[in-house]
Amino acid sequence: MSTTITTVDARGQSCPGPLVSLARAFKEAPQGATFELLATDPGSKSDVPSWAELSGNELVSSEAFEDGSFRYVIRKAA
């Protein structure tokens, strides 16, 4: 079984841009939808996990790359 992942590209956006872009994508998505958030904002390292926890969604994975970019995979819980 494969999972469809929707990419939200927020590279180049500063806080709160990445979270605003992610929240917009989540708004109309069905429960269980999986999103990949790409960001370059260093604040996303703490913002995205906090948002996932506070909103009741699941942070599946997070990665930081040598070029200063970040990748998060988040699943919509409700």
VENLIN-V46471 format. One record per run of one state. SS is the DSSP state (helix for helix, strand for strand, loop for the rest). FROM is the first residue (numbers start at 1). TO is the last residue. If there is no record, write none. Layout:
ss/from/to
SS/FROM/TO
SS/FROM/TO
//
This chain:
ss/from/to
loop/1/4
strand/5/10
loop/11/16
helix/17/27
loop/28/33
strand/34/39
loop/40/43
helix/44/55
loop/56/57
strand/58/64
loop/65/69
strand/70/75
loop/76/78
//
